[in-house]
Amino acid sequence: MVFNMQKLANLLLSSNDKLSLFVFFGLLSLDSLADWKDQTHLISKDGEECVVRALGNDPVLFRHKDPQRCVEWGLSNGLNTIVLAGEYIFDDRIDVPRPGVTLIVDEGAVFRLNPDTKHSTISFKASNPDYWGMIPFIYNKGHSDVRVLMFGELVKYRWETKERGRQTMPIIFDGRNTSGDCGLSGGMMLVTGRATDSFWLIDSSDVKVPIVALDTGPGASLVLEGCEDCSLGMIVNLAADPGGKSGETIDLNSRSIDITIERLIGERSYEIIDCNESHVIVDEAVSVGVPQKLFGRGPVSGPRFTDRRSFGTRSLNVRKTTVLNDAIEARLIHDVPTFPESLPQFTVKTTVEIDFEGNKKRRYSKAVQIDLRN
C-alpha cells in the first residue's frame, strides 16, 4: 500500500488535477484509519479467563487466566490497548513494554492484585528501603510517549502496617537512570477513576497530566519527584466523606523544575500544595471550605525516589487563590467515553460541583480531547 501511494503521489505532483488530489488525500485518510484499527486491541473477560481481540469482535488473538499477560501482550503487539468493563485479578503489576503506546482502562473495569501471589516492588535509598516498598499497579519504567488513561478502579492491595509498609500505587511513570536525568519524556497520565493512593511521576519530562481527580481522600492525588517541563491541568483531591477533609492535592516531593499547573482543588486540605525543593507556577488554587493549610514550602527531607541531583532552591508562584469559606460539600461529575463505540476520537470531561447554602452552586470543569490516530 505504501509503494502504491508513493507512486500516486509522484504522479499527482506533476498534475494540476484538483479532483485527483482530493481522491489522493481521501485514500491517505482511509489508509491511516486502517492502520489505527489494526493497531488497537480490546481486552475483556471470558469466564475465568481474559482474552485479547482486535476491533470488530474478531477471533481471539491471545488468551490467559492472568490479565497481566493479556494487557502486556496487547501493548507489545499494538499501539492502543483498551481494557473493557469487568473485574480483573492480576498476579503482578502491569509493566509497560515499550514506548509510544496507549493503555485505557474502561470506566467499568476493576483491577485487583491477587493476594496469593508475590508482587514486584520499587524502593528508594534508605536504611530499610523495602519497608516502604511501593507496589506499582501500572508501571512505566523508562518508556517515552506512553499514555495511560484510567477511568476504572484500581483497588488497594495492602494497607500500611507497623510491621510491613508496602502499599499499592496505582500508576507510576519512572524515568530514573544511571545518568541522573529524566529518563523518559512525553506521554500522558489522565485519571477520572477511583483509587485510594497517589499517582506518581518520577524523573520524567514533558509529561502531560490534564486531569487527576479523586474523591477518595488520598494522602495526595499526584506526586512528582525529579520532573521537569511537565504541564498539569486540573488536579483534585476531595474528601471521602461529605463535608470532610482531604490530604494534599499535589506533592512536589523534591527536585522538580518548570512545572506548570492550571488549577488545584482541595477540600479543607491538609495542604493544597506541598512544595519541597521544586519550582512551580500555579494559575489557581481553590479551597473548598476553610483549608487546614494552603501551601507548604518545606526543605529537602527524608528519603526520596528521585535520582536527580539537588539544586538547593525552591519557588512557588500561585497566581490566584480562591478560598470558598462557606462551601458545604463538593462532588466529582465525570463525562467519560464508552468503548469501543467512541473510538478513535473522544472527549473526557471532569467537573467539580460545589454546594453552598441557598441551593447555590459553583462548578470548575476541565475537558480533554483524545485521538488514538495521533
CORCORHU-V451962 format. One record per residue. RES is the residue in three letters. SS is DSSP state (@ for helix, = for strand, . for the rest). OMEGA is omega in radians with two decimals (* if undefined). D_LAST is the distance of its C-alpha to the last C-alpha in Angstrom with 2 decimals. Layout:
# CORCORHU-V451962
res=RES ss=SS omega=OMEGA d_last=D_LAST
res=RES ss=SS omega=OMEGA d_last=D_LAST
This chain:
# CORCORHU-V451962
res=MET ss=. omega=3.14 d_last=19.85
res=VAL ss=@ omega=-3.12 d_last=18.49
res=PHE ss=@ omega=-3.13 d_last=22.17
res=ASN ss=@ omega=3.14 d_last=22.91
res=MET ss=@ omega=3.12 d_last=20.01
res=GLN ss=@ omega=3.11 d_last=21.17
res=LYS ss=@ omega=3.14 d_last=24.73
res=LEU ss=@ omega=3.13 d_last=23.91
res=ALA ss=@ omega=3.14 d_last=22.09
res=ASN ss=@ omega=3.12 d_last=25.16
res=LEU ss=@ omega=-3.05 d_last=27.46
res=LEU ss=@ omega=3.11 d_last=25.90
res=LEU ss=@ omega=3.10 d_last=25.80
res=SER ss=. omega=-3.09 d_last=29.58
res=SER ss=. omega=3.07 d_last=29.81
res=ASN ss=. omega=-3.07 d_last=30.00
res=ASP ss=. omega=-3.10 d_last=29.24
res=LYS ss=@ omega=3.12 d_last=26.81
res=LEU ss=@ omega=3.12 d_last=26.73
res=SER ss=@ omega=3.09 d_last=25.73
res=LEU ss=@ omega=3.12 d_last=22.84
res=PHE ss=@ omega=3.12 d_last=21.71
res=VAL ss=@ omega=-3.13 d_last=22.00
res=PHE ss=@ omega=-3.12 d_last=20.12
res=PHE ss=@ omega=3.03 d_last=16.97
res=GLY ss=@ omega=3.08 d_last=17.36
res=LEU ss=@ omega=3.08 d_last=17.51
res=LEU ss=@ omega=-3.13 d_last=14.35
res=SER ss=@ omega=3.13 d_last=12.54
res=LEU ss=@ omega=3.12 d_last=14.47
res=ASP ss=@ omega=3.12 d_last=13.71
res=SER ss=@ omega=3.13 d_last=9.90
res=LEU ss=@ omega=3.12 d_last=10.75
res=ALA ss=@ omega=3.11 d_last=13.24
res=ASP ss=@ omega=-3.13 d_last=11.15
res=TRP ss=@ omega=-3.13 d_last=8.97
res=LYS ss=@ omega=-3.14 d_last=12.43
res=ASP ss=@ omega=-3.06 d_last=14.05
res=GLN ss=. omega=-3.07 d_last=11.90
res=THR ss== omega=3.13 d_last=12.65
res=HIS ss== omega=3.07 d_last=16.08
res=LEU ss== omega=3.14 d_last=18.29
res=ILE ss== omega=-3.13 d_last=21.16
res=SER ss== omega=3.08 d_last=24.35
res=LYS ss== omega=3.03 d_last=28.06
res=ASP ss== omega=-3.02 d_last=30.60
res=GLY ss=. omega=3.13 d_last=33.97
res=GLU ss=. omega=-3.10 d_last=34.42
res=GLU ss== omega=3.11 d_last=31.55
res=CYS ss== omega=-3.08 d_last=27.76
res=VAL ss== omega=3.08 d_last=25.83
res=VAL ss== omega=3.08 d_last=22.41
res=ARG ss== omega=2.93 d_last=21.39
res=ALA ss== omega=3.07 d_last=18.63
res=LEU ss=. omega=3.08 d_last=17.62
res=GLY ss=. omega=3.10 d_last=20.68
res=ASN ss=. omega=3.11 d_last=23.25
res=ASP ss=. omega=3.10 d_last=23.73
res=PRO ss=. omega=-3.11 d_last=26.34
res=VAL ss=. omega=3.12 d_last=26.05
res=LEU ss=. omega=-3.10 d_last=24.25
res=PHE ss== omega=-3.10 d_last=25.61
res=ARG ss== omega=3.07 d_last=28.22
res=HIS ss== omega=3.11 d_last=29.81
res=LYS ss=. omega=3.13 d_last=31.92
res=ASP ss=. omega=-3.12 d_last=30.04
res=PRO ss=@ omega=3.07 d_last=26.58
res=GLN ss=@ omega=-3.13 d_last=25.67
res=ARG ss=@ omega=-3.13 d_last=25.88
res=CYS ss=@ omega=-3.13 d_last=23.67
res=VAL ss=@ omega=-3.13 d_last=20.86
res=GLU ss=@ omega=3.05 d_last=21.06
res=TRP ss=@ omega=3.12 d_last=21.27
res=GLY ss=@ omega=-3.14 d_last=18.08
res=LEU ss=@ omega=-3.14 d_last=16.20
res=SER ss=@ omega=-3.01 d_last=18.05
res=ASN ss=@ omega=3.10 d_last=17.35
res=GLY ss=. omega=-3.13 d_last=13.77
res=LEU ss=. omega=-3.06 d_last=10.39
res=ASN ss== omega=3.10 d_last=10.83
res=THR ss== omega=-3.13 d_last=14.40
res=ILE ss== omega=3.10 d_last=15.89
res=VAL ss== omega=-3.05 d_last=19.57
res=LEU ss=. omega=-3.06 d_last=21.41
res=ALA ss=. omega=3.14 d_last=24.59
res=GLY ss== omega=3.08 d_last=27.61
res=GLU ss== omega=-3.07 d_last=29.54
res=TYR ss== omega=3.14 d_last=28.56
res=ILE ss== omega=-3.01 d_last=31.03
res=PHE ss== omega=3.06 d_last=29.78
res=ASP ss=. omega=3.12 d_last=32.20
res=ASP ss=. omega=-3.07 d_last=30.26
res=ARG ss=. omega=2.98 d_last=27.10
res=ILE ss== omega=3.05 d_last=23.57
res=ASP ss== omega=3.06 d_last=22.63
res=VAL ss=. omega=-2.97 d_last=18.98
res=PRO ss=. omega=-3.04 d_last=19.53
res=ARG ss=. omega=-3.13 d_last=16.91
res=PRO ss=. omega=2.96 d_last=14.11
res=GLY ss=. omega=-3.10 d_last=10.35
res=VAL ss=. omega=3.12 d_last=10.84
res=THR ss== omega=3.05 d_last=10.61
res=LEU ss== omega=3.13 d_last=14.01
res=ILE ss== omega=3.07 d_last=14.95
res=VAL ss== omega=-3.06 d_last=18.70
res=ASP ss=. omega=-3.10 d_last=19.84
res=GLU ss=. omega=-3.10 d_last=22.38
res=GLY ss=. omega=-3.14 d_last=25.20
res=ALA ss== omega=3.09 d_last=24.67
res=VAL ss== omega=-3.14 d_last=27.37
res=PHE ss== omega=3.05 d_last=27.24
res=ARG ss== omega=3.01 d_last=30.61
res=LEU ss== omega=3.12 d_last=31.98
res=ASN ss=. omega=-3.11 d_last=34.89
res=PRO ss=. omega=-3.07 d_last=38.03
res=ASP ss=. omega=-3.14 d_last=39.77
res=THR ss=. omega=3.14 d_last=37.45
res=LYS ss=. omega=-3.04 d_last=37.05
res=HIS ss=. omega=-3.13 d_last=33.91
res=SER ss=. omega=3.13 d_last=32.37
res=THR ss=. omega=2.92 d_last=32.73
res=ILE ss== omega=-3.05 d_last=31.83
res=SER ss=. omega=3.00 d_last=34.52
res=PHE ss=. omega=-3.09 d_last=35.43
res=LYS ss=. omega=3.14 d_last=38.45
res=ALA ss=. omega=-3.13 d_last=41.50
res=SER ss=. omega=3.07 d_last=44.99
res=ASN ss=. omega=-2.93 d_last=43.83
res=PRO ss=@ omega=-3.06 d_last=40.05
res=ASP ss=@ omega=3.08 d_last=39.53
res=TYR ss=@ omega=3.10 d_last=41.32
res=TRP ss=@ omega=3.11 d_last=38.17
res=GLY ss=. omega=-3.13 d_last=35.91
res=MET ss== omega=3.05 d_last=32.63
res=ILE ss== omega=3.09 d_last=31.08
res=PRO ss== omega=3.12 d_last=27.29
res=PHE ss== omega=3.05 d_last=26.02
res=ILE ss== omega=-2.94 d_last=22.39
res=TYR ss== omega=3.06 d_last=22.56
res=ASN ss== omega=-3.12 d_last=20.01
res=LYS ss== omega=2.94 d_last=22.34
res=GLY ss=. omega=-3.13 d_last=21.07
res=HIS ss=. omega=-3.10 d_last=17.49
res=SER ss=. omega=3.03 d_last=14.94
res=ASP ss=. omega=3.07 d_last=11.34
res=VAL ss=. omega=3.07 d_last=12.25
res=ARG ss== omega=3.02 d_last=11.49
res=VAL ss== omega=3.14 d_last=14.54
res=LEU ss== omega=-3.00 d_last=14.98
res=MET ss== omega=3.10 d_last=18.67
res=PHE ss=. omega=-3.08 d_last=20.21
res=GLY ss=. omega=-3.08 d_last=23.14
res=GLU ss== omega=3.03 d_last=26.22
res=LEU ss== omega=-3.00 d_last=26.95
res=VAL ss=. omega=3.13 d_last=30.72
res=LYS ss=. omega=-3.10 d_last=32.68
res=TYR ss=. omega=-3.03 d_last=34.50
res=ARG ss=. omega=3.05 d_last=37.51
res=TRP ss=. omega=3.10 d_last=39.11
res=GLU ss=. omega=3.04 d_last=40.49
res=THR ss=. omega=3.13 d_last=44.14
res=LYS ss=. omega=-3.09 d_last=46.73
res=GLU ss=. omega=-3.03 d_last=46.97
res=ARG ss=. omega=-3.01 d_last=43.29
res=GLY ss=. omega=-3.11 d_last=40.54
res=ARG ss=. omega=3.13 d_last=37.46
res=GLN ss== omega=-3.09 d_last=34.88
res=THR ss== omega=2.98 d_last=31.44
res=MET ss== omega=-2.94 d_last=28.50
res=PRO ss== omega=-3.13 d_last=25.57
res=ILE ss== omega=3.07 d_last=22.59
res=ILE ss== omega=2.90 d_last=23.06
res=PHE ss== omega=-2.99 d_last=20.82
res=ASP ss== omega=-3.14 d_last=23.45
res=GLY ss=. omega=-3.13 d_last=23.23
res=ARG ss=. omega=-3.11 d_last=27.00
res=ASN ss=. omega=-3.06 d_last=28.23
res=THR ss=. omega=3.12 d_last=31.46
res=SER ss=. omega=3.14 d_last=30.56
res=GLY ss=. omega=3.08 d_last=30.62
res=ASP ss=. omega=3.12 d_last=27.41
res=CYS ss=. omega=-3.05 d_last=23.91
res=GLY ss=. omega=3.00 d_last=22.83
res=LEU ss== omega=3.14 d_last=19.17
res=SER ss== omega=3.11 d_last=16.72
res=GLY ss=. omega=3.13 d_last=13.41
res=GLY ss=. omega=-3.04 d_last=11.80
res=MET ss== omega=2.93 d_last=12.84
res=MET ss== omega=-3.13 d_last=15.86
res=LEU ss== omega=-3.03 d_last=16.53
res=VAL ss== omega=2.94 d_last=19.86
res=THR ss=. omega=-3.11 d_last=21.65
res=GLY ss=. omega=-3.08 d_last=23.61
res=ARG ss== omega=3.02 d_last=27.01
res=ALA ss=. omega=-3.09 d_last=28.27
res=THR ss=. omega=3.11 d_last=31.49
res=ASP ss=. omega=-2.98 d_last=30.51
res=SER ss=. omega=2.98 d_last=28.34
res=PHE ss== omega=-2.92 d_last=24.74
res=TRP ss== omega=2.86 d_last=24.62
res=LEU ss== omega=3.14 d_last=22.91
res=ILE ss== omega=3.06 d_last=25.11
res=ASP ss=. omega=-3.09 d_last=24.97
res=SER ss== omega=3.14 d_last=21.27
res=SER ss== omega=3.01 d_last=19.79
res=ASP ss=. omega=3.05 d_last=17.02
res=VAL ss=. omega=3.11 d_last=15.95
res=LYS ss== omega=3.08 d_last=15.05
res=VAL ss== omega=-3.04 d_last=17.22
res=PRO ss== omega=-3.13 d_last=16.96
res=ILE ss== omega=2.76 d_last=19.44
res=VAL ss== omega=-3.03 d_last=22.05
res=ALA ss== omega=-3.09 d_last=24.75
res=LEU ss== omega=3.05 d_last=27.67
res=ASP ss=. omega=3.14 d_last=31.06
res=THR ss=. omega=3.08 d_last=32.63
res=GLY ss=. omega=3.10 d_last=34.22
res=PRO ss=. omega=3.08 d_last=32.87
res=GLY ss=. omega=3.00 d_last=34.40
res=ALA ss== omega=3.12 d_last=31.23
res=SER ss== omega=-3.08 d_last=27.87
res=LEU ss== omega=3.11 d_last=25.99
res=VAL ss== omega=3.06 d_last=27.46
res=LEU ss== omega=2.98 d_last=26.44
res=GLU ss== omega=3.02 d_last=28.34
res=GLY ss=. omega=-3.08 d_last=27.96
res=CYS ss=. omega=3.09 d_last=24.59
res=GLU ss== omega=3.06 d_last=23.68
res=ASP ss=. omega=3.10 d_last=21.41
res=CYS ss=. omega=-3.12 d_last=19.85
res=SER ss== omega=-3.11 d_last=18.92
res=LEU ss== omega=-3.13 d_last=20.22
res=GLY ss== omega=-3.13 d_last=20.28
res=MET ss== omega=3.14 d_last=22.91
res=ILE ss== omega=-2.96 d_last=24.71
res=VAL ss== omega=2.98 d_last=27.47
res=ASN ss== omega=3.11 d_last=30.42
res=LEU ss=. omega=-3.11 d_last=32.78
res=ALA ss=. omega=3.13 d_last=36.03
res=ALA ss=. omega=-3.14 d_last=36.38
res=ASP ss=. omega=-3.14 d_last=39.47
res=PRO ss=. omega=3.12 d_last=39.99
res=GLY ss=. omega=-3.08 d_last=41.36
res=GLY ss=. omega=-3.09 d_last=41.01
res=LYS ss=. omega=3.07 d_last=39.78
res=SER ss=. omega=3.12 d_last=36.63
res=GLY ss=. omega=3.10 d_last=36.17
res=GLU ss== omega=3.04 d_last=33.86
res=THR ss== omega=3.07 d_last=30.66
res=ILE ss== omega=3.13 d_last=29.21
res=ASP ss== omega=3.01 d_last=30.93
res=LEU ss== omega=-2.97 d_last=30.33
res=ASN ss== omega=3.12 d_last=32.52
res=SER ss== omega=2.89 d_last=32.83
res=ARG ss=. omega=3.01 d_last=31.55
res=SER ss=. omega=-3.03 d_last=28.35
res=ILE ss== omega=3.13 d_last=27.91
res=ASP ss=. omega=3.06 d_last=25.96
res=ILE ss== omega=3.09 d_last=24.62
res=THR ss== omega=-3.08 d_last=23.88
res=ILE ss== omega=3.11 d_last=24.16
res=GLU ss== omega=-3.06 d_last=24.00
res=ARG ss== omega=3.00 d_last=26.38
res=LEU ss== omega=3.13 d_last=28.38
res=ILE ss== omega=3.07 d_last=30.38
res=GLY ss== omega=-3.12 d_last=33.18
res=GLU ss== omega=-3.09 d_last=36.11
res=ARG ss=. omega=-2.90 d_last=39.46
res=SER ss=. omega=2.90 d_last=37.67
res=TYR ss=. omega=2.94 d_last=39.34
res=GLU ss== omega=3.02 d_last=37.11
res=ILE ss== omega=3.12 d_last=34.11
res=ILE ss== omega=3.04 d_last=33.03
res=ASP ss== omega=-3.03 d_last=34.63
res=CYS ss== omega=3.12 d_last=34.11
res=ASN ss=. omega=3.07 d_last=35.64
res=GLU ss=. omega=-3.14 d_last=35.49
res=SER ss=. omega=-3.13 d_last=32.12
res=HIS ss== omega=-3.00 d_last=30.98
res=VAL ss== omega=3.02 d_last=29.05
res=ILE ss== omega=-3.14 d_last=28.74
res=VAL ss== omega=3.11 d_last=28.62
res=ASP ss== omega=-3.14 d_last=28.39
res=GLU ss== omega=2.99 d_last=30.29
res=ALA ss== omega=-3.08 d_last=31.98
res=VAL ss== omega=3.05 d_last=33.30
res=SER ss== omega=3.03 d_last=36.12
res=VAL ss== omega=-3.01 d_last=36.89
res=GLY ss=. omega=-3.11 d_last=40.64
res=VAL ss=. omega=-3.10 d_last=42.65
res=PRO ss=. omega=2.96 d_last=40.83
res=GLN ss=. omega=3.10 d_last=42.74
res=LYS ss=. omega=3.14 d_last=41.19
res=LEU ss=. omega=-3.00 d_last=38.50
res=PHE ss== omega=3.03 d_last=37.56
res=GLY ss== omega=-3.13 d_last=38.56
res=ARG ss=. omega=-3.05 d_last=38.77
res=GLY ss=. omega=3.06 d_last=40.07
res=PRO ss=. omega=3.02 d_last=40.71
res=VAL ss=. omega=-3.13 d_last=39.40
res=SER ss=. omega=3.02 d_last=40.85
res=GLY ss=. omega=3.12 d_last=40.75
res=PRO ss=. omega=-3.12 d_last=38.72
res=ARG ss=. omega=3.04 d_last=34.97
res=PHE ss=. omega=-2.96 d_last=32.09
res=THR ss=. omega=3.02 d_last=30.75
res=ASP ss=. omega=3.14 d_last=31.83
res=ARG ss=. omega=3.14 d_last=31.36
res=ARG ss=. omega=3.12 d_last=34.64
res=SER ss=. omega=3.02 d_last=36.36
res=PHE ss=. omega=2.86 d_last=36.26
res=GLY ss=. omega=-3.14 d_last=39.02
res=THR ss=. omega=3.08 d_last=38.01
res=ARG ss=. omega=3.03 d_last=36.07
res=SER ss== omega=3.13 d_last=35.17
res=LEU ss== omega=-3.12 d_last=34.07
res=ASN ss== omega=3.09 d_last=33.50
res=VAL ss== omega=-2.99 d_last=33.24
res=ARG ss=. omega=3.14 d_last=33.24
res=LYS ss=. omega=3.10 d_last=34.20
res=THR ss== omega=3.13 d_last=35.89
res=THR ss== omega=3.11 d_last=36.53
res=VAL ss== omega=-3.11 d_last=39.08
res=LEU ss== omega=-3.01 d_last=39.66
res=ASN ss=. omega=-3.03 d_last=43.09
res=ASP ss=. omega=3.10 d_last=44.02
res=ALA ss=. omega=-3.14 d_last=40.91
res=ILE ss=. omega=3.11 d_last=41.98
res=GLU ss== omega=-3.11 d_last=38.85
res=ALA ss== omega=3.11 d_last=35.09
res=ARG ss== omega=3.07 d_last=32.55
res=LEU ss== omega=3.04 d_last=28.83
res=ILE ss== omega=-3.10 d_last=27.30
res=HIS ss== omega=3.00 d_last=23.84
res=ASP ss== omega=-3.04 d_last=21.90
res=VAL ss=. omega=-3.05 d_last=19.34
res=PRO ss=. omega=2.97 d_last=17.65
res=THR ss=. omega=-3.10 d_last=19.37
res=PHE ss=. omega=0.07 d_last=17.88
res=PRO ss=. omega=-3.01 d_last=17.16
res=GLU ss=. omega=-3.03 d_last=18.08
res=SER ss=. omega=-3.06 d_last=15.42
res=LEU ss=. omega=0.09 d_last=12.41
res=PRO ss=. omega=-3.11 d_last=9.59
res=GLN ss== omega=3.09 d_last=9.80
res=PHE ss== omega=3.14 d_last=12.46
res=THR ss== omega=3.05 d_last=14.39
res=VAL ss== omega=-3.14 d_last=16.40
res=LYS ss== omega=3.06 d_last=19.65
res=THR ss== omega=3.11 d_last=22.54
res=THR ss== omega=2.96 d_last=25.95
res=VAL ss== omega=-3.13 d_last=28.96
res=GLU ss== omega=-3.02 d_last=32.03
res=ILE ss== omega=-3.14 d_last=35.31
res=ASP ss== omega=3.03 d_last=38.80
res=PHE ss== omega=3.08 d_last=41.86
res=GLU ss=@ omega=-3.13 d_last=45.42
res=GLY ss=@ omega=3.12 d_last=46.28
res=ASN ss=@ omega=3.09 d_last=43.18
res=LYS ss== omega=-3.12 d_last=41.07
res=LYS ss== omega=2.97 d_last=37.42
res=ARG ss== omega=-3.10 d_last=34.72
res=ARG ss== omega=2.98 d_last=30.96
res=TYR ss== omega=-3.06 d_last=28.10
res=SER ss== omega=3.04 d_last=24.56
res=LYS ss== omega=3.12 d_last=20.99
res=ALA ss== omega=-3.12 d_last=17.98
res=VAL ss== omega=3.07 d_last=14.30
res=GLN ss== omega=-3.13 d_last=11.44
res=ILE ss== omega=3.07 d_last=8.60
res=ASP ss== omega=-3.09 d_last=5.81
res=LEU ss=. omega=3.08 d_last=5.36
res=ARG ss=. omega=3.14 d_last=3.80
res=ASN ss=. omega=* d_last=0.00
